Amino acid sequence: MGRVTAVATVVVALVFAVPAFASTHARAASAACPAGVPRQTITIINQARVKSAALARVTRAISDQSMQLRAAWGTPCATFGPGGWRVYLKIGRAAHGEHFWFGQPYAITWTGGGTVEGWSRDLSHEVLEMLVDPTTNRDVYYNGVGRVVEVADPVEWDGYRLDGVFVSDFVLPSWFAGATTGEPTCTGTSCNYPGPELASDDAGGPYDQMHMLTGPWQGSDSDPDS
């Protein structure tokens, strides 16, 4: 989930929160990024007091998954350590996640106080979407209908196991076959949607990492059943 306007008081609390990050966690996760591959550091602010061993296992799987994402989207490999895009892990509400932009990307994942199985997919979901659309401002258009490129939202109820960890499914560029990039130019009641196609009109499947979707987005306001 993505484009949300943050309340000022919440933003201040987030920006000045002090990271709590285990060095063993950083070492375990960063090993998943091959040498020479561009990297994006993700910093987990563990306010839910998840045990470091469990967190290291989840972030290692997400780092491995980011290479699957890279194969489809050309995104960097996610490595976990200090000084990167912040992801706040909170206990609060039921397992859920959101990502935002406020000068740089950041995200919040709530564990709901549940097991790793209950929140690892949501953490994966937010990291994937941050990598593809860090500013939450990547738009596509199809037949005059626009949407933000949130790669996990169309399949947000689906997930798979990677390294023994439950991670989020995500759509591939082929799901956007025929959709164009760039903001429209409108004159009166007519709009022109410039820019290249995100994927060619005749792009075939698979349309998501798990091969759950049976066809591309056709400009509907609703997503196909996954």
trRosetta pair geometry for C-beta under 8 A, 3 or more apart (Angstrom, degrees):
i j d omega theta_ij theta_ji phi_ij phi_ji
1 4 7.5 38 140 -34 100 119
1 97 6.7 159 31 98 100 68
1 98 5.0 -50 86 -114 113 68
1 99 7.0 150 80 21 59 71
1 125 8.0 34 -1 140 68 122
1 126 7.8 -31 40 -95 68 85
1 129 7.7 150 32 60 23 175
1 150 6.8 28 -109 -156 22 148
1 153 6.4 103 -80 -92 54 109
1 156 8.0 41 -49 -109 83 148
2 98 7.6 174 -80 -164 16 70
2 99 5.7 -21 -113 69 62 88
2 100 7.8 150 -168 -84 50 37
2 129 6.1 -134 -76 161 106 136
2 133 6.7 -5 -126 97 149 128
2 136 4.3 167 174 -133 107 105
2 148 5.7 -137 71 127 144 148
2 150 5.0 -141 -15 -93 126 118
2 153 7.8 -77 -8 -47 100 132
3 101 8.0 -19 -116 14 65 106
3 136 4.3 154 -82 159 71 118
3 137 7.2 99 -97 -75 118 56
3 148 5.7 -167 -13 -78 120 163
4 98 6.0 -5 8 -179 149 129
4 100 5.7 -69 61 -98 94 96
4 136 7.8 -82 14 -173 58 164
6 10 5.6 -127 -178 82 94 113
6 11 4.6 102 126 -64 130 104
6 14 7.9 -69 -166 19 146 143
6 100 5.5 60 -54 -160 117 153
6 102 5.8 -37 27 -68 146 130
7 10 4.5 78 68 9 90 110
7 11 6.9 -166 87 -12 43 87
8 11 5.6 -57 -148 35 32 112
8 12 6.4 33 157 -21 67 103
9 12 5.8 -49 -149 32 33 112
9 13 6.7 33 153 -18 63 104
10 13 5.8 -57 -155 36 34 111
10 14 6.3 30 151 -18 67 108
11 14 5.7 -59 -149 38 32 110
11 15 6.1 29 159 -21 68 108
11 102 5.5 -173 -138 -146 119 164
12 15 6.0 -55 -142 35 28 109
12 16 6.4 -4 169 8 63 114
13 16 6.8 -80 -148 50 21 90
13 17 6.4 44 155 -54 63 97
14 17 5.7 -36 -150 -5 31 117
14 86 7.3 157 174 100 98 142
14 88 6.6 -96 -131 -43 99 145
14 102 7.8 99 84 52 132 149
14 106 6.4 132 163 125 134 157
15 102 7.4 -102 -70 111 108 132
17 45 5.8 57 119 -161 131 153
17 47 7.6 -54 -169 -64 139 128
17 86 7.9 133 66 -173 115 152
17 88 7.1 53 73 -104 166 120
19 43 5.8 -50 -124 167 138 125
19 45 5.3 -103 -121 -101 64 85
19 82 6.2 135 111 -123 158 91
19 86 7.3 -128 -91 -118 105 109
20 45 6.3 82 30 -156 75 58
20 46 5.1 -96 87 52 104 86
20 47 7.3 125 30 -69 125 54
21 25 6.5 -121 -176 65 72 130
21 26 6.7 58 158 -49 111 109
21 43 6.3 -64 -82 -160 146 87
21 44 6.4 130 -110 66 94 74
21 45 7.6 -56 -59 -95 92 44
21 46 7.1 138 -88 1 50 104
21 81 7.2 104 163 -160 141 37
21 82 5.4 168 72 -73 155 86
22 25 4.1 95 72 -4 94 108
22 26 7.3 -165 97 -7 55 81
22 46 8.0 4 -11 7 93 149
22 52 4.3 36 -6 -132 168 129
22 55 7.4 122 30 75 122 130
22 56 7.4 -70 82 -61 126 106
23 26 5.5 -50 -153 33 41 113
23 27 6.5 38 152 -18 69 103
24 27 5.8 -54 -147 37 35 109
24 28 6.2 34 156 -20 67 107
24 52 6.2 73 69 155 114 129
24 56 6.3 -46 122 -85 88 145
25 28 6.1 -59 -147 35 26 109
25 29 6.4 13 162 -10 63 113
25 44 7.3 -89 149 46 146 128
25 52 5.6 -113 -56 -163 107 90
25 55 5.6 -16 -121 105 128 108
25 56 4.5 -132 -117 -84 65 87
25 59 6.4 64 -177 39 95 146
25 80 6.4 -73 143 119 92 124
26 29 6.3 -66 -146 40 25 102
26 30 6.0 18 166 -18 65 115
26 80 5.8 -138 -115 107 55 74
26 81 3.7 74 -138 -102 116 86
26 82 7.0 -37 -89 -8 144 72
27 30 6.3 -59 -138 35 24 106
27 31 6.9 35 162 -32 58 103
28 31 6.5 -59 -168 16 27 114
28 56 4.2 49 63 -171 152 113
28 57 7.8 -44 144 -65 144 39
28 59 7.3 101 93 78 100 104
28 60 5.3 -67 141 -68 95 118
29 32 6.3 -50 -176 13 47 112
29 56 6.5 -134 -44 -150 88 65
29 59 4.1 -40 -96 123 134 109
29 60 5.0 -130 -103 -77 61 58
29 62 7.8 -8 -143 61 116 90
29 63 4.9 147 -174 -31 83 143
29 79 6.2 137 122 -159 97 56
29 80 3.7 11 92 36 159 111
29 81 7.4 -162 69 -43 116 77
30 33 6.0 -49 -169 23 56 109
30 39 8.0 30 -142 -148 89 148
30 63 7.3 -141 -91 -132 22 157
30 79 4.3 48 -114 -158 77 112
30 80 6.7 -129 -53 47 73 59
30 81 6.2 16 -58 -38 122 121
31 60 7.5 -5 57 -128 94 103
32 60 5.6 147 -42 -159 132 68
32 63 3.7 119 70 114 138 119
32 64 4.8 -98 -160 -62 134 69
32 66 8.0 104 118 42 121 102
32 67 7.4 -134 154 -20 96 121
32 77 7.4 -167 109 -179 84 121
32 79 7.6 178 59 -103 86 73
33 37 5.7 -140 -178 72 86 118
33 39 5.3 47 -174 -100 161 112
33 63 6.2 -87 -46 -176 82 113
33 66 7.8 -20 -91 80 92 124
33 67 7.6 176 -114 -65 55 106
33 77 3.9 137 -124 123 102 143
33 78 7.6 -157 -74 68 115 31
33 79 4.9 -55 -15 -70 143 107
34 37 4.9 79 68 -9 84 123
34 67 7.5 80 -2 -109 102 134
34 77 7.2 170 29 -60 67 162
37 67 7.5 -14 -173 -108 166 96
37 70 7.2 17 -167 -166 125 169
37 76 7.3 134 149 -155 85 65
37 77 4.8 60 121 -12 126 128
38 76 4.1 -90 114 -113 95 98
38 77 6.9 150 86 16 51 78
39 76 5.4 133 -135 174 9 118
39 77 5.1 -39 -106 69 69 88
39 78 7.6 116 -159 -120 73 10
39 79 4.8 1 -166 2 124 121
40 75 7.8 -49 1 167 133 91
40 76 4.2 118 -19 85 95 134
40 77 7.3 171 22 77 71 38
40 78 5.8 -34 71 -105 90 57
40 79 7.2 157 73 26 37 74
40 84 6.8 113 160 -156 64 122
40 85 6.8 7 164 4 106 119
40 131 6.4 170 49 -113 151 89
41 79 5.5 -40 -101 79 61 88
41 80 7.2 118 -159 -119 66 17
41 81 5.4 -65 -149 57 114 89
41 82 7.8 -16 168 83 136 26
41 83 6.1 15 110 87 153 78
41 84 2.8 -142 112 -80 90 130
41 85 7.0 152 93 14 61 69
42 59 7.6 -163 83 -144 120 112
42 78 5.3 8 -10 -166 125 104
42 79 7.1 163 19 79 78 35
42 80 5.2 -38 71 -102 89 69
42 81 8.0 91 62 27 47 50
42 84 5.1 -90 -66 113 11 139
42 85 5.5 -33 -113 65 62 89
42 87 5.8 12 -179 -5 105 119
42 127 6.1 -5 -109 -126 161 112
42 130 7.7 110 -105 88 114 147
43 80 7.3 135 -95 -160 30 66
43 81 6.8 -46 -93 96 75 32
43 82 5.7 55 -115 -129 118 33
43 83 6.5 147 -64 37 131 26
43 84 4.4 160 -26 55 88 82
43 85 6.7 174 20 75 81 33
43 86 5.1 -34 74 -100 103 60
43 87 7.0 164 80 22 48 71
44 55 6.5 177 115 -174 162 126
44 59 6.7 -103 -31 -80 140 134
44 80 6.3 7 -11 -158 105 117
44 87 5.4 -30 -105 72 60 97
44 89 5.8 16 -171 -14 99 119
45 86 5.7 21 -20 -165 115 105
45 87 6.9 -176 19 84 78 42
45 88 4.6 -24 65 -108 115 65
45 89 6.6 179 80 20 56 72
46 49 6.6 110 147 -78 97 23
46 50 5.7 -111 -153 38 112 87
46 55 6.3 -39 -101 -98 133 160
46 89 5.2 -7 -119 57 51 122
47 88 6.1 3 12 -170 122 89
47 89 6.1 169 38 80 69 61
47 90 5.1 -5 82 -99 116 65
47 91 7.2 -118 117 -10 79 82
48 89 4.6 -85 11 135 113 91
48 90 5.6 135 -60 -170 95 10
48 91 4.2 140 -127 -62 84 75
48 110 7.9 141 -81 -151 130 44
48 111 4.6 95 -155 9 158 133
48 113 7.8 -154 -158 -83 107 48
49 91 7.4 -6 27 -57 87 124
50 54 5.6 -109 169 83 99 117
50 55 4.9 116 107 -61 117 105
50 89 6.2 -51 0 139 124 146
50 111 6.8 164 -67 -77 113 158
50 116 7.6 98 -150 -91 122 87
51 54 4.6 79 69 11 92 106
51 55 6.8 -171 89 -8 44 89
52 55 5.6 -58 -142 41 33 111
52 56 6.1 37 157 -24 67 106
53 56 5.8 -52 -147 33 28 113
53 57 6.6 30 153 -20 61 105
54 57 5.8 -55 -153 33 32 112
54 58 6.5 28 153 -16 66 107
54 116 5.2 -140 -172 -77 120 133
55 58 5.8 -55 -148 38 34 109
55 59 6.1 25 159 -13 68 109
55 89 7.7 -131 -117 2 120 174
56 59 6.1 -58 -140 42 28 104
56 60 6.2 33 158 -24 63 108
57 60 5.9 -54 -148 33 26 113
57 61 6.7 25 154 -17 61 106
57 116 7.7 11 80 -160 118 158
57 163 7.3 -168 -174 128 78 115
57 164 7.3 -51 180 83 119 109
57 165 6.1 164 141 -71 90 123
58 61 5.9 -58 -155 35 32 110
58 62 6.4 27 151 -16 67 107
58 116 6.3 -147 -66 -159 122 115
58 120 4.8 -136 -130 -125 117 107
58 123 6.4 45 159 76 130 147
58 124 8.0 -122 -178 -54 93 91
58 165 5.4 153 -113 -144 57 144
59 62 5.5 -51 -143 39 38 111
59 63 6.2 45 153 -23 66 102
59 80 4.3 -10 177 -23 138 162
60 63 5.6 -52 -150 34 30 114
60 64 6.6 31 151 -16 63 103
60 163 6.2 -118 110 134 100 165
60 165 7.9 142 71 -9 80 147
61 64 5.6 -53 -152 37 33 112
61 65 6.2 35 149 -21 66 105
61 120 7.5 26 70 -179 139 126
61 124 7.6 -52 110 -89 102 121
61 162 4.9 132 -164 96 101 94
61 163 4.1 -149 -98 54 91 120
61 164 7.4 -122 -84 59 132 60
61 165 3.6 -132 -16 47 171 137
61 167 5.9 -155 139 -55 115 123
62 65 5.3 -50 -144 37 35 115
62 66 6.5 47 151 -31 64 96
62 78 6.0 -50 131 86 94 141
62 80 7.8 77 74 -49 114 122
62 123 6.8 -83 -73 120 146 100
62 124 5.1 -154 -105 -106 101 79
62 127 5.4 56 -177 64 132 158
62 165 7.8 -74 -38 108 69 146
62 167 6.5 163 -90 -117 67 123
63 66 5.6 -43 -152 21 32 115
63 67 7.7 35 149 -18 56 94
63 77 6.7 46 -167 173 79 92
63 78 5.2 -131 -108 85 61 83
63 79 6.1 58 -124 -98 121 45
63 80 6.6 -102 -62 -11 118 97
64 67 6.1 -51 -169 24 40 111
64 68 7.6 38 139 -13 64 98
64 162 5.9 -170 93 155 121 122
64 163 5.8 121 30 -27 154 128
65 68 5.3 -48 -161 31 50 114
65 69 6.5 51 143 -18 73 100
65 124 6.2 18 68 -148 164 115
65 128 7.3 -62 128 -78 119 107
65 162 5.5 121 -70 79 98 168
65 167 5.1 -158 -75 173 154 163
66 69 5.2 -46 -148 37 41 117
66 70 6.2 52 148 -27 66 100
66 75 6.9 -101 -170 101 88 113
66 76 7.4 -12 164 109 125 53
66 77 5.1 118 109 -148 120 49
66 78 3.9 172 -59 10 160 95
66 127 7.2 -75 -77 137 109 116
66 128 7.5 -159 -98 -97 71 68
66 131 6.3 168 -136 -82 104 166
67 70 5.2 -41 -143 31 37 119
67 71 6.8 48 153 -27 60 96
67 77 5.8 13 -73 -110 78 100
68 71 5.8 -46 -156 24 33 115
68 72 7.2 16 151 -4 61 105
68 162 8.0 -112 -11 -112 143 151
68 209 6.3 63 151 -131 129 130
69 72 6.1 -70 -159 44 35 101
69 73 5.5 -27 168 30 76 117
69 75 5.4 -28 127 48 106 127
69 128 5.7 -167 -94 -135 146 91
69 131 6.1 76 128 93 149 145
69 132 7.2 -113 -177 -57 122 100
69 151 7.7 108 -136 110 109 159
69 170 6.5 13 -102 70 97 157
70 73 6.7 -79 -117 60 22 75
70 74 6.4 42 -162 -129 62 12
70 75 5.2 -114 -94 62 65 67
70 76 7.0 -18 -98 177 115 4
70 77 6.2 -28 -47 -70 146 67
72 170 7.9 171 64 104 153 113
72 172 4.7 -111 -152 -130 135 87
72 173 6.3 179 172 -7 90 88
72 209 7.6 -103 -31 -80 152 90
73 131 7.5 111 95 120 140 103
73 132 5.4 -59 -178 -107 159 99
73 151 7.3 -58 -70 -87 148 157
73 172 8.0 -145 -53 -142 84 56
73 173 6.8 151 -93 -47 68 100
75 131 4.3 76 178 155 145 109
75 132 5.8 -74 -73 -79 139 58
76 131 6.6 -138 52 -148 73 105
78 127 5.7 40 -117 174 164 124
78 131 6.4 -88 -63 -76 106 131
79 84 7.8 -180 82 -72 74 158
80 84 7.7 -122 -135 39 38 149
81 84 6.5 92 70 -11 66 121
85 104 6.2 -145 -111 150 81 107
85 105 4.7 0 -144 80 130 96
85 106 6.2 -163 -178 -88 79 53
85 107 7.8 48 146 1 107 91
85 130 6.2 157 137 168 156 142
85 134 7.3 -115 -102 -139 150 112
86 106 4.5 0 69 -127 88 106
86 107 7.6 -170 105 34 57 58
87 106 6.9 -176 -79 -165 41 63
87 107 4.6 -5 -119 64 83 98
87 108 7.4 177 -164 -82 59 23
87 109 6.5 17 174 1 103 105
87 123 7.0 91 161 -148 142 90
87 126 6.5 134 -131 108 119 129
87 127 6.8 -29 -78 -77 153 89
87 130 7.9 -115 -77 -21 108 160
88 106 7.2 40 -12 169 95 107
88 107 7.1 -161 26 98 70 50
88 108 4.7 -16 65 -112 104 73
88 109 7.2 172 86 28 54 60
89 109 5.5 -15 -110 69 65 96
89 111 6.5 41 -179 -38 90 108
89 119 7.9 102 -148 144 99 142
89 123 7.1 1 -100 -99 104 122
90 108 6.2 -4 7 -168 119 99
90 109 7.2 163 27 84 72 43
90 110 5.1 -36 79 -105 91 69
90 111 7.1 -166 89 7 38 81
91 110 7.0 21 130 -159 10 76
91 111 5.5 -35 -118 53 50 103
91 112 7.3 -141 -178 3 53 4
91 113 5.2 54 -171 -68 99 76
92 110 4.7 -72 68 -135 100 121
92 112 7.4 -42 90 -86 53 43
93 96 6.1 -17 96 24 113 126
93 110 4.9 21 58 154 77 164
93 112 6.2 -36 120 -94 41 80
94 110 6.9 74 84 108 28 123
94 112 4.3 28 -142 -104 34 132
95 109 7.8 2 -159 177 71 86
95 110 6.1 -167 -124 95 29 77
95 111 6.0 -8 -99 -160 83 27
95 112 4.3 -76 -40 1 64 124
95 114 5.9 -58 -46 35 115 131
95 118 4.7 -161 -46 151 151 91
95 119 4.4 -144 -131 -88 115 79
95 122 5.4 -176 167 -10 94 147
96 109 7.4 -178 91 -151 40 53
96 110 4.9 10 50 45 81 110
96 112 7.5 93 -2 -49 79 107
96 122 6.2 -165 -155 -142 7 150
97 107 6.3 17 -176 173 103 112
97 108 6.5 178 -146 93 61 54
97 109 4.1 -13 -100 -104 104 77
97 110 7.1 -162 -73 18 53 66
97 122 4.1 157 -18 171 117 99
97 123 6.6 171 -84 -77 146 36
97 125 5.7 148 62 76 140 113
97 126 4.3 -114 158 -46 136 122
98 107 6.6 -178 94 -153 44 74
98 108 5.5 4 54 53 85 93
98 126 7.1 28 74 -108 10 122
99 105 6.4 4 178 -169 111 100
99 106 7.1 -177 -152 98 73 34
99 107 3.8 -33 -101 -97 84 99
99 108 7.7 179 -85 20 44 58
99 126 4.7 147 -51 -157 111 94
99 129 5.7 173 31 92 144 115
99 130 5.2 -138 -156 -69 155 93
99 136 6.8 -180 108 -73 90 114
100 105 7.3 150 82 -152 46 55
100 106 5.8 -18 62 66 92 77
100 107 7.0 161 16 -91 70 46
100 108 7.9 27 -2 -3 110 94
100 136 6.7 -39 -147 -24 29 148
101 104 7.4 -130 -150 123 67 11
101 105 5.8 -35 -99 -95 71 58
101 106 7.9 144 -100 22 26 68
101 134 7.1 102 -98 143 108 61
101 135 4.9 52 -108 -154 155 48
101 136 4.8 -145 -14 19 114 105
101 137 7.2 -41 9 -21 162 100
102 106 6.7 -35 34 23 98 114
104 134 7.8 -38 -169 167 59 116
105 130 4.8 126 163 -150 148 105
105 134 4.2 -99 -46 -164 134 84
105 135 7.2 -99 -70 -71 94 34
105 136 7.8 138 -113 -26 93 89
107 126 4.1 128 -170 167 153 133
107 127 7.3 -125 30 -67 159 52
107 130 6.0 -96 -39 -58 126 130
108 126 7.8 -154 55 -127 32 163
109 119 6.1 118 157 -178 114 109
109 122 5.1 143 -145 118 109 106
109 123 4.6 6 -102 -86 175 73
109 126 5.8 -140 -66 10 105 145
110 119 7.3 -128 102 -122 41 126
110 122 7.7 -44 52 123 57 156
111 114 6.0 -154 159 41 78 70
111 118 6.9 89 -172 93 68 106
111 119 4.2 -66 -123 -43 66 164
112 118 6.2 -94 59 139 119 134
112 119 6.7 177 24 -68 91 113
114 117 7.6 -86 139 67 109 73
114 118 3.4 -17 111 54 136 161
114 119 6.3 144 68 -27 101 98
115 118 5.1 107 58 -2 66 101
115 119 8.0 179 90 9 40 84
116 119 6.8 -86 -151 50 33 82
116 120 5.3 36 168 -42 78 115
116 165 7.5 -77 150 -134 120 89
116 166 8.0 144 129 31 81 100
117 120 6.7 -36 -114 16 19 111
117 166 5.6 69 -143 9 64 139
119 122 5.2 -56 -159 40 60 114
119 123 6.1 61 146 -22 83 100
120 123 5.7 -53 -149 36 35 111
120 124 6.3 38 152 -19 66 106
120 165 5.3 -127 169 -178 152 98
120 166 5.1 116 76 66 117 80
120 167 6.6 -70 137 -80 98 54
121 124 5.5 -54 -149 39 33 115
121 125 6.2 45 150 -29 65 103
121 159 4.3 -64 -119 -96 129 153
121 166 5.0 -48 -54 129 97 97
121 167 6.0 146 -111 -152 62 17
121 168 4.9 113 -170 -66 78 75
122 125 5.3 -44 -147 28 34 121
122 126 6.7 28 158 -15 63 102
122 168 7.5 97 -81 -62 20 121
123 126 6.2 -57 -152 36 31 105
123 127 6.5 26 155 -15 65 109
124 127 6.0 -61 -147 39 30 108
124 128 6.2 31 158 -20 66 108
124 152 7.9 150 115 -109 79 150
124 159 7.6 109 66 -132 141 113
124 167 4.0 162 -123 -149 168 81
124 168 4.3 179 101 6 108 93
125 128 6.1 -63 -154 34 23 110
125 129 6.6 12 157 -10 62 111
125 152 4.2 175 -146 136 81 162
125 156 6.5 55 -131 -132 139 85
125 168 4.0 117 -72 -61 74 163
126 129 5.9 -60 -147 41 32 106
126 130 6.2 35 155 -22 67 106
126 152 8.0 -81 -51 40 29 151
127 130 5.7 -53 -146 35 31 113
127 131 6.5 33 155 -22 64 105
128 131 5.9 -59 -154 33 29 111
128 132 6.6 14 157 -8 65 109
128 151 5.8 -106 140 77 109 117
128 152 5.3 104 79 -45 129 119
128 168 6.2 -125 8 74 142 122
128 170 5.2 -133 169 -82 152 144
129 132 6.0 -59 -143 43 34 103
129 133 6.1 -35 178 46 71 95
129 150 5.4 5 -130 -149 125 71
129 151 5.9 -172 -95 35 69 82
129 152 5.5 -89 -52 16 104 106
129 153 7.7 65 -93 -29 135 88
130 133 7.4 -90 -131 69 17 54
130 134 5.5 45 -177 -108 65 67
131 134 7.1 22 -111 -63 13 88
132 138 7.2 -112 137 47 81 157
132 149 6.2 -117 138 128 118 111
132 151 5.0 84 18 -15 166 129
133 136 5.9 87 134 -95 107 30
133 137 7.2 176 -176 39 102 40
133 138 4.0 -123 -119 20 109 122
133 148 6.8 123 168 173 167 94
133 149 5.1 157 -60 81 134 94
133 150 6.9 -78 37 -84 143 51
133 151 7.7 161 -2 -15 105 92
135 138 7.2 114 60 -33 90 79
136 148 6.7 0 -176 -162 66 142
137 148 7.6 -68 -119 -128 16 106
138 148 6.5 92 71 -162 62 70
138 149 4.3 -46 105 34 111 116
138 181 7.8 -38 -170 -138 82 105
139 146 5.5 -1 -173 -170 115 113
139 147 7.1 157 -149 81 71 28
139 148 5.9 -49 -96 -99 66 52
139 149 7.1 -154 -93 -15 15 85
139 181 7.4 126 86 -149 60 60
139 182 7.8 -84 80 69 95 11
139 183 6.8 65 64 -85 136 64
140 146 6.9 162 85 -147 38 65
140 147 6.2 -19 61 61 83 76
140 149 5.9 79 -12 -65 108 96
140 176 5.6 -28 157 -155 171 130
140 179 4.0 46 163 152 122 126
140 180 6.6 152 -158 73 75 31
140 181 5.8 -44 -104 -90 75 57
140 198 5.5 -29 -116 -32 137 138
141 144 6.8 3 -176 -114 108 11
141 145 6.7 154 -154 75 65 38
141 146 4.8 -30 -95 -91 81 76
141 179 6.2 154 68 -161 31 82
141 180 5.4 -27 60 60 89 85
141 182 8.0 -63 11 68 115 63
141 184 6.4 85 -69 -57 165 107
141 193 4.4 -126 89 -143 144 140
141 219 8.0 32 174 -116 51 101
142 145 5.6 -27 67 60 72 90
142 176 7.7 -152 -53 -161 126 71
142 178 6.0 75 -127 107 108 95
142 179 4.3 -60 -61 -98 102 83
142 180 7.5 147 -78 12 55 69
142 217 6.4 159 13 118 160 98
142 218 6.7 -155 136 179 141 26
142 219 3.6 -135 103 -75 100 95
143 218 7.6 13 11 163 134 64
143 219 4.0 6 44 -125 107 175
144 191 6.6 113 -122 64 91 125
144 193 7.3 -146 -86 -39 45 133
144 219 7.2 65 53 -164 59 133
145 219 4.0 127 40 -171 125 84
145 220 7.1 70 124 -43 172 6
145 221 6.7 -125 -154 -66 133 66
146 184 7.7 -114 -66 -16 127 116
147 150 7.9 -93 157 17 99 90
147 217 7.5 -101 37 180 148 154
149 176 7.4 -19 -113 -73 101 150
149 198 7.8 170 -98 -122 129 152
150 153 4.0 40 110 -5 119 123
150 154 7.8 143 90 -18 84 75
151 154 7.9 -56 -171 23 31 97
151 170 4.4 31 139 -166 105 105
151 171 5.2 -141 -158 47 70 80
152 155 6.5 -88 -162 64 49 80
152 156 5.7 81 142 -93 82 75
152 168 4.8 13 -139 148 129 139
152 169 7.0 133 -138 84 76 55
152 170 5.0 -50 -83 -101 70 83
152 171 7.7 -161 -78 3 24 78
153 156 5.3 -9 -140 -46 34 116
153 223 7.4 -172 125 -53 85 152
154 171 5.2 34 53 -45 128 131
154 175 6.8 174 65 172 163 152
154 208 7.4 -142 94 -85 111 130
154 213 7.1 19 135 -81 121 140
154 217 7.3 -104 -101 -74 151 111
154 223 4.3 -177 -133 -143 82 142
154 224 7.5 33 -171 42 110 72
154 226 6.7 134 144 -68 72 121
155 158 4.5 -49 173 40 96 117
155 168 7.6 132 100 174 94 85
155 169 4.1 -77 128 98 132 120
155 170 6.7 -160 55 -94 123 17
155 171 6.2 152 -4 -52 115 80
155 208 5.2 103 -44 -146 155 156
155 210 7.1 168 180 32 149 118
155 212 6.1 121 -131 63 124 134
155 213 6.7 -97 -76 -45 116 109
155 226 4.6 141 -119 -127 73 154
156 168 7.2 -20 -133 -149 51 117
157 226 6.4 158 54 65 96 127
158 168 7.6 88 88 -163 61 58
158 169 3.9 -2 100 6 105 141
158 208 7.6 72 82 136 146 148
158 210 5.7 -133 152 37 130 157
158 212 5.4 -104 -124 -17 166 169
158 226 5.3 -113 -26 138 128 133
159 166 5.1 56 135 178 136 88
159 167 5.9 175 -161 86 100 31
159 168 5.3 -55 -104 -104 93 34
159 169 5.8 -129 -88 -20 34 79
159 210 8.0 177 -165 -61 6 145
160 166 7.5 172 91 -144 16 58
160 167 6.4 -28 65 61 64 80
160 169 6.4 84 -9 -73 96 81
160 209 7.4 -129 18 114 135 110
160 210 5.4 172 -41 -97 127 111
161 164 6.2 -2 -176 -126 111 17
161 165 6.7 143 -151 65 67 29
161 166 5.9 -38 -92 -88 68 54
161 167 7.4 118 -124 15 20 80
162 165 5.9 -36 69 61 68 83
162 167 5.0 -18 23 12 115 131
169 208 5.5 39 168 160 110 124
169 209 5.5 -168 -152 55 68 100
169 210 4.5 -55 -117 -5 119 122
169 212 6.4 -5 -155 10 161 132
169 226 7.4 154 87 -179 152 142
170 208 6.4 -180 96 -156 30 87
170 209 5.3 47 50 -10 71 120
171 175 4.0 -49 -176 15 120 158
171 176 7.6 103 135 -30 128 85
171 207 6.2 -26 -147 154 87 76
171 208 4.7 -54 -104 -97 51 87
171 209 7.9 -113 -81 -12 12 75
171 213 6.9 20 -112 2 94 153
172 175 5.8 124 60 -11 58 93
172 206 6.4 89 12 102 143 80
172 207 6.0 -154 42 -169 97 28
172 208 6.1 -164 -6 -95 83 26
172 209 6.9 136 -52 -56 95 59
173 176 5.9 -63 -167 41 52 104
173 198 5.6 -148 -159 149 93 92
173 199 4.3 141 142 -62 92 116
173 203 7.4 -99 114 -164 84 163
174 177 5.6 7 -168 -52 54 104
174 199 5.0 -165 -99 173 37 166
174 203 4.2 -156 -131 146 83 122
174 204 6.7 -33 -156 85 138 27
174 205 6.3 152 126 -111 145 34
174 206 7.0 123 61 91 143 39
174 207 5.3 -117 97 -108 101 61
174 216 6.4 -115 146 -89 66 109
175 199 7.7 97 40 22 36 146
175 207 4.3 97 -82 -172 84 95
175 208 6.5 46 -61 -61 132 76
175 213 6.4 33 -108 96 113 159
175 216 5.1 162 -158 -131 36 71
175 217 5.6 60 156 -13 81 93
176 179 4.2 -73 -180 36 90 129
176 198 4.1 -15 111 82 130 137
176 199 5.4 120 77 15 77 103
176 216 6.7 -141 -25 -163 7 111
176 217 5.9 -2 -102 38 50 119
177 197 7.5 21 -163 172 42 122
177 198 7.7 -110 -82 77 22 86
177 199 4.5 -62 -92 93 60 107
177 200 6.5 -15 -145 85 89 40
177 201 5.9 100 165 -140 95 23
177 202 7.3 -153 -168 37 130 10
177 203 3.9 -152 -102 47 117 109
177 216 4.2 -85 30 -104 103 169
177 217 7.9 156 36 45 66 69
178 197 6.0 -44 -124 -140 18 124
178 199 7.5 -27 -6 78 43 73
178 200 7.7 23 -62 154 55 29
178 201 4.4 62 -83 -109 93 71
178 216 7.1 121 22 118 101 149
179 197 6.6 112 68 -152 39 73
179 198 5.0 -6 79 19 94 116
179 199 7.6 37 39 33 84 76
179 217 6.6 12 -46 82 132 116
179 219 7.7 165 -93 -73 94 80
180 193 5.0 128 68 138 134 106
180 194 6.9 -169 156 111 135 20
180 195 4.8 131 170 78 95 93
180 196 6.8 175 -141 98 78 20
180 197 5.7 -57 -90 -93 64 51
180 198 7.2 -173 -111 -19 15 78
181 195 4.0 -121 75 153 68 142
181 196 6.1 5 29 59 107 66
181 197 7.9 141 -6 -140 81 10
181 198 5.9 111 -49 -68 96 85
182 193 7.1 139 80 -177 94 62
182 194 4.8 -59 101 83 149 81
182 195 3.1 172 2 -44 122 134
184 191 4.4 19 168 180 135 116
184 192 6.3 155 -160 75 80 42
184 193 4.9 -39 -99 -91 94 67
184 194 7.6 146 -118 9 43 72
185 191 6.8 153 78 -156 39 66
185 192 4.9 -13 60 57 93 99
185 194 6.7 35 0 -14 108 112
186 190 6.9 164 -152 90 66 42
186 191 4.1 -28 -96 -97 86 86
186 192 7.6 -173 -79 19 40 63
187 190 5.6 -15 66 67 79 92
187 191 7.8 160 21 -87 55 41
197 200 5.9 100 96 -97 142 34
197 201 6.8 -87 -136 -44 164 67
199 203 4.1 -7 150 -33 114 163
199 216 7.7 -145 75 -121 128 140
200 203 4.9 134 62 -46 72 89
203 216 7.0 87 79 -68 103 142
205 211 7.2 90 164 -135 120 81
205 213 7.5 -168 -122 92 117 82
205 214 7.5 -49 -77 -154 150 31
205 215 7.6 -78 -64 -93 113 33
206 209 7.7 103 125 -100 134 11
206 211 4.5 -75 -129 -101 132 80
206 213 7.7 109 -178 60 74 84
207 211 7.8 103 38 -127 63 43
207 213 4.0 -82 83 87 122 118
207 214 7.4 -40 21 39 135 7
207 215 6.7 34 -44 109 158 8
207 216 5.9 -163 -119 -83 128 58
208 211 6.7 -159 70 -58 74 19
208 212 5.5 -35 67 40 132 85
208 213 4.7 97 -5 9 114 110
208 226 7.4 6 14 -138 166 111
212 226 4.9 42 127 -178 128 83
213 224 6.1 104 -144 78 96 124
213 226 5.9 -42 -74 -120 79 76
214 224 7.1 -121 45 146 83 149
215 218 7.5 1 132 -38 117 107
215 224 6.4 124 60 -56 90 169
217 220 7.2 -136 -165 35 74 78
217 223 7.4 -50 -106 -123 97 71
217 224 7.7 -144 -96 -8 55 100
220 223 7.6 170 88 -76 106 21
220 224 7.9 99 53 -55 137 70
223 226 7.4 -2 133 -41 119 96
